[in-house]
Amino acid sequence: MKLLGISGTITGSKTKVVVEKVLEEVKKNHPEIEVELLDLKQYDVQFCDGRDPSTYTGDTKAVIDLVKEADFYVIGTPIFQGSLTGALKNLFDLVPPQDFRHKVMGFVATGGTYQHYLVIENQLKPVAGYLRAYVAPGSVYAHNDHFNKQNEIIDEDVLRRITSLSEEVVMLQKALNTAENELVTK
């Protein structure tokens, strides 16, 4: 199984820190799972223009392929203007919906106000529903106050939620794999 962590921003670093922390928890507790980080900041991704996704080249094709090849995801975004980033929305637009279908998604968000956690419930989870993905019941929202000056997470509750999310996405994906295998063998 391959878990892809997605840092869905081209600016800042707090979102990547939280996504990486979830991936670290999975690696520590489930070494049999392959984990990889997709940091959109490291890629020059084209804007989606409605064409067949297979016609993209370069970094855009590489990113689409990384997402397609993953079995499940931890997806993070900072909250700008009360919404997910344009970079993450563009990624959702570039990847064919069927590549997300029946895969588990766990969500992480970071922001500067305590109300921005609602973006996970009101925007990210509906996108997952449209894509027909399964969503982990928990999520992680980290406010700027939850980090020290070195961008390390210092809030114990946030760290507990990170651990919980890491277990939820693995448990859900394993349960789906088991159910799928049982259907195939019947």
C-alpha positions in Angstrom: 0.0 0.0 0.0 1.2 3.5 -0.8 0.2 6.5 1.2 0.8 9.9 -0.5 1.0 13.0 1.6 0.1 16.1 -0.4 1.2 19.5 0.8 -1.2 21.5 -1.4 0.5 24.9 -1.4 3.3 26.7 -3.2 4.1 29.0 -0.3 4.8 28.7 3.4 5.9 25.6 5.3 3.5 24.9 8.2 1.1 22.7 6.1 4.1 20.6 4.9 5.2 20.2 8.5 1.8 18.8 9.6 1.5 16.5 6.6 5.0 15.2 7.2 4.2 14.5 10.8 1.2 12.4 9.8 3.5 10.5 7.4 6.1 10.0 10.1 3.5 8.5 12.4 2.4 6.1 9.7 6.0 5.0 9.0 6.7 4.5 12.7 3.6 2.4 13.4 3.1 0.7 10.0 6.5 0.2 8.4 4.9 -2.1 5.7 3.2 1.0 4.2 5.2 2.9 1.6 4.9 6.7 2.2 5.7 9.5 -0.1 5.4 13.3 0.1 4.1 15.4 -2.8 5.1 19.0 -2.0 3.5 21.1 -4.7 6.1 23.8 -4.0 8.7 21.5 -5.6 6.8 21.2 -9.0 6.0 23.6 -11.8 2.4 22.4 -12.3 0.4 23.9 -15.2 -3.1 25.2 -14.8 -5.8 22.8 -15.7 -7.3 23.8 -19.0 -9.8 21.0 -19.5 -7.8 18.8 -21.8 -7.2 15.1 -21.4 -4.9 14.7 -18.4 -2.8 12.1 -20.3 -1.6 14.9 -22.6 0.2 16.9 -19.9 4.0 16.6 -19.8 6.8 17.5 -17.4 6.1 18.2 -13.8 2.3 18.3 -14.4 2.4 14.7 -15.7 4.7 13.6 -12.8 2.3 15.0 -10.3 -0.8 13.5 -11.9 1.0 10.1 -12.0 2.1 10.3 -8.3 -1.5 10.9 -7.3 -2.9 8.2 -9.6 -0.4 5.6 -8.3 -1.2 6.2 -4.6 -3.6 3.9 -2.7 -4.7 6.6 -0.2 -3.9 10.2 0.9 -3.2 12.7 3.6 -4.0 16.0 1.9 -3.0 19.4 3.5 -3.7 23.0 2.7 -3.2 26.3 4.3 -6.4 28.3 4.4 -6.3 31.5 2.4 -9.3 33.9 2.2 -11.4 31.2 3.9 -10.7 28.5 1.3 -8.3 25.9 0.1 -5.4 27.0 -2.0 -5.7 27.4 -5.7 -2.7 25.0 -6.1 -4.7 22.2 -4.4 -7.9 23.0 -6.3 -5.9 22.9 -9.5 -4.5 19.5 -8.5 -8.0 18.2 -8.0 -9.0 19.6 -11.4 -6.0 18.0 -13.1 -6.4 14.4 -11.8 -9.3 12.4 -13.3 -11.9 11.8 -10.7 -11.8 8.0 -11.1 -8.2 8.1 -9.9 -9.5 9.1 -6.4 -12.5 6.8 -6.4 -12.8 4.4 -3.5 -9.5 5.7 -1.9 -9.2 7.0 1.6 -8.5 10.7 2.2 -7.4 12.3 5.5 -7.3 16.1 5.7 -5.0 18.6 7.3 -5.3 22.3 7.3 -3.4 25.2 8.7 -4.4 28.8 9.2 -4.3 32.0 11.1 -7.7 32.0 12.7 -9.4 29.4 14.8 -12.6 29.5 12.6 -10.7 28.3 9.5 -10.9 24.6 10.6 -14.4 24.7 9.1 -12.9 24.7 5.6 -12.2 21.0 6.1 -15.8 20.3 6.8 -17.4 22.7 4.3 -15.0 22.5 1.3 -12.5 19.6 1.4 -14.9 16.8 2.5 -17.5 17.8 -0.2 -14.7 17.6 -2.8 -13.9 14.1 -1.6 -17.6 13.2 -1.8 -17.7 14.4 -5.4 -14.6 12.3 -6.2 -16.3 9.3 -4.4 -13.4 8.9 -2.1 -13.7 7.7 1.5 -12.9 10.3 4.2 -11.3 9.7 7.5 -13.7 10.9 10.2 -11.0 12.9 12.0 -8.9 15.7 10.7 -6.1 18.0 11.9 -6.3 21.8 12.0 -3.3 23.6 13.2 -3.3 27.4 14.0 -0.2 29.5 13.9 -0.1 29.4 17.7 0.4 25.6 17.6 4.0 26.0 16.2 7.1 27.4 17.7 9.5 29.8 15.9 11.2 26.9 14.2 7.9 25.7 12.8 7.8 22.7 15.1 4.4 21.6 16.3 4.2 22.2 20.1 0.5 21.8 20.9 -0.2 18.4 22.5 -3.8 18.2 21.3 -2.6 18.8 17.7 0.0 16.0 18.1 -2.7 13.7 19.4 -5.0 14.5 16.4 -2.0 13.8 14.1 -1.6 10.4 15.6 -5.3 9.7 15.5 -5.5 10.7 11.8 -2.5 8.6 10.9 -4.3 5.5 12.4 -7.7 6.3 10.9 -6.4 6.5 7.3 -4.5 3.3 7.7 -7.3 1.4 9.4 -9.8 2.6 6.7 -7.6 1.7 3.8 -6.8 -1.7 5.2 -10.5 -2.4 5.9 -11.3 -1.4 2.3 -8.5 -3.7 0.9 -9.8 -6.6 3.0 -13.4 -6.1 1.9 -12.2 -5.8 -1.7 -10.2 -9.0 -1.5 -13.2 -10.8 0.0 -15.4 -9.7 -2.9 -12.8 -10.9 -5.4 -12.4 -14.4 -3.8 -16.2 -15.0 -3.6 
